[in-house]
Each structure stands twice: as C-alpha cells, then as structure tokens.
C-alpha cells in the first residue's frame, strides 16, 4: 500500500493526490506525472541537506541545476561534530520507525558505493557507574566477547544492547564529502539565506518559488539571488527562519540544544576495540556518556550534560551558526567520567579535540518533512533531533520522491507535516484578498 503524503495544488503540473488513512485497506492514489525541476536550491549543507541533493541528483537529468546553499562549509555544524551512530530497530512502534529501518539499510549500500571507510557495524553495551560490575560481566561468556579491552576501570552493571546486527556507525563528515564527490554536479555556494522571492502560482492565492535571496560568505553585506523553482529548507535548528521567508504560511516551533562533545586520540601502542557504550547517569560528574570508538582508533564521546537551550528567536538571528564553542567545564567532567571507566585512558589518554554543536528539537521531537502550504516548489526537511544523521539517507530519498513524484512512497510522511503547528487559517493565505478570496501579491 502506498501513502499519499502531501496534497499538491491542482495546477502544479501534478494530479491531485487523495489522502488515505493508515488503516485503510484500499486506496485511490493516482501517481502524478513527474515534473522535473530546472533549478533546485537546498538550504543547508549538512548530512540532511546533502542527502536530499544527492538523491535528487540520482533521479534528475544533467540539465537540472542542484545547488546547496551553506552558510559556512559542508558538514560544518552537527554533521561535522556528531557521533554517527545508527540503530535499525530502536524506533519500533513510533512514526519514525520507517526512517530508522530504511536509513540503516541504505547506509550499508551507500557506504560501499561511496567508499566510506568509517562505516561499520558494532556491538553496544549499557554500562552503569559504580564498582565491581566488570568482574560479573566477564563471567558472562556472551558479554565477555564484546567487552572492549579499554573498558578496564571501575563500572557498575554491564549489559548488552545488541551484538552489532542492527547497530552501526559512520563518520558523518566523511559521508557528506563522499556524496558531494560522487555527484560532482551538485554545486555548493557559501552564503546565508535570508529570503525567497515568489511569483503568482498556478492557483488563485498560491505562490511559486522564483529565486532564493542570500548574503555571500565572502561579502555578507552584499545581496545575491539564486534562480530556483524548487527550494528545500534543511538547515538544522536554523530552519525555523523559514517561517519569515514564507510569510507565516508555516509555523516551525523549534528549540536548539547546544551540547559539548570530545574526541580522544588513539592511545599509542593500544588497539581500540569496536564496542559502543551507553552509560547511565553518573551523579559524580553529571554525565550520561555515549561512547563511540571509530575505525581510525579515535573515540568520540557525547552525553556530557550541561547542554544549553537556545530559543527560536535566537536561532532566527543565527545564534551559534558561525561559532559554537565547547563548554570547558563539561569537557573536564566528561574526561574524568570516562577515565573512571578506563585505566588505559586515565594513564595514557590524550584528547584530540573538544567541540560543540546544536541539534534541532520541535516540541514533539518529530521532524518537519513536507511541502509548505500555498507555495509551489517549497519544502521543509528539518528538525530531526538527535537522529538526524542516522535518518539522513531515508529522509533524502523520501523528500526526492515527494518533489519528483508528488508523494513519498518509501516513508509515510504524514506525521511529519511541516504545517502541523500552523493554524488552518494561516496556511498559505499570504496576499491581498478580493471579495473574500485570496488573489496573491507580487513581492
């Protein structure tokens, strides 16, 4: 059964798509005639935005221009500082389950296609703070097989969260870079989006995307335009600025969570076994560490605690978009917490770097994925919370299907409607009215 996920304007070149309920056994969906965009602009060069651009490049002719508009550089925010952990079955029973499953399978194939050296499956342990837990854990033959050699300090209870069949990792920055190398027709323009120009749409009161307005990075005072008949806003927490670009046609409540992470260097003369850890709350340090050893021998750690919450108003002003520094107090806490668990890193561990990034959090912790009401060629793909990296390939594929086919067939996007917080009276109603009818307005 296919789900019709977004209703398109009747005059948009696609046939109207009927909505169906989740429990419906029959459906009346009519596949639309494909409308190939001429100029696509993806706002945001992280793993989400690049995945959308990559999937569109796979399915569109060379004549279609695909441009990523990125304020700093590709993978400069969370995608350059995230852990890259993914779990196929950890979304069971929720609307995001399909994203977990599809993306996990796609990563396996894409990593091989793109030549990503950082991708691998790996087992996961749960570890509680405390003492004498390791002795009991090593007596368990199944646990003993996956306990890493560097986990040799004091810990409490140790348990298995998976043997590596449905858990994996990738370094997201490498994945972004490999996608851009593989699809070299994707252009990257460095600059900050500040608006969208539109023309009269095909229906009374509707608008259609015409150009994207931006300030180039090398000269922020200058204003430039990118031709666009299709725009996908995929700029992480800063995507909430699209509320203003589309004049209130969609409301995107968003909060940014700024969190610190650290990366350990590979200890000289020591192997770094591939087992990830999810640690319980450690009241001594205020941490709940997530520990991800990487194929290059480094260890990435997040879950450090002490995150800062950034308001939507500040995000619209670009808070932490250019500079996002680590909280050194939390760096010290994470270092001390991890060294309690590992004498190897306590005696010979050295930090490679400390860093911070932000994740976007809508009120319901669900992403915004779909079209902007009343606008032809305008889409949102943002707000993926802590799973944005893990879901990226599936989100890219789903958005490409929505844009090119009029509906997503691989994932049901209905729960992720970008307009779910927008009052019905505001959806796509920008413009002058004549005798109670929207007649549009040029701007």
Secondary structure, 3 states (H helix, E strand, C coil): CCCCCCCCCCCCCCCCCCCCCCCCCCCCCCCCCCCCCCEEEEECCCHHHHHHHHHHHHHCCCCCEEEEEECCCCCCCHHHHCCCEEECCCCCCCCCHHHHHHHHHHHHHHHHHHCCCCCEECEEEEECCCCCHHHHHHHCHHHHHHCCCCCCCCCCCEEEEECCCCEEECCHHHHHHHHHHHCCCEEEEEEEEEEEEEEECCCCCCEEEEEEEEEEHHHCCCCEEEECCEEEECCHHHHHHHHHHCCCCCCCCCEEEEEEEEEECCCCCCCCCCEEEEECCECCCCECCEEEECCCCCEEEECCCCCEEECHHHHHCCCCCCCCCCCHHHHHHHHHHHHHHCHHHHHHCCEEEEEEEEEEECCCCCCEEEECCCEECEEEEECCHHHHHHHHHHHHHHHHHHHHHCCCCCCCCHHHCCCCCCCHHHCCCCCEEECCEEEECCC
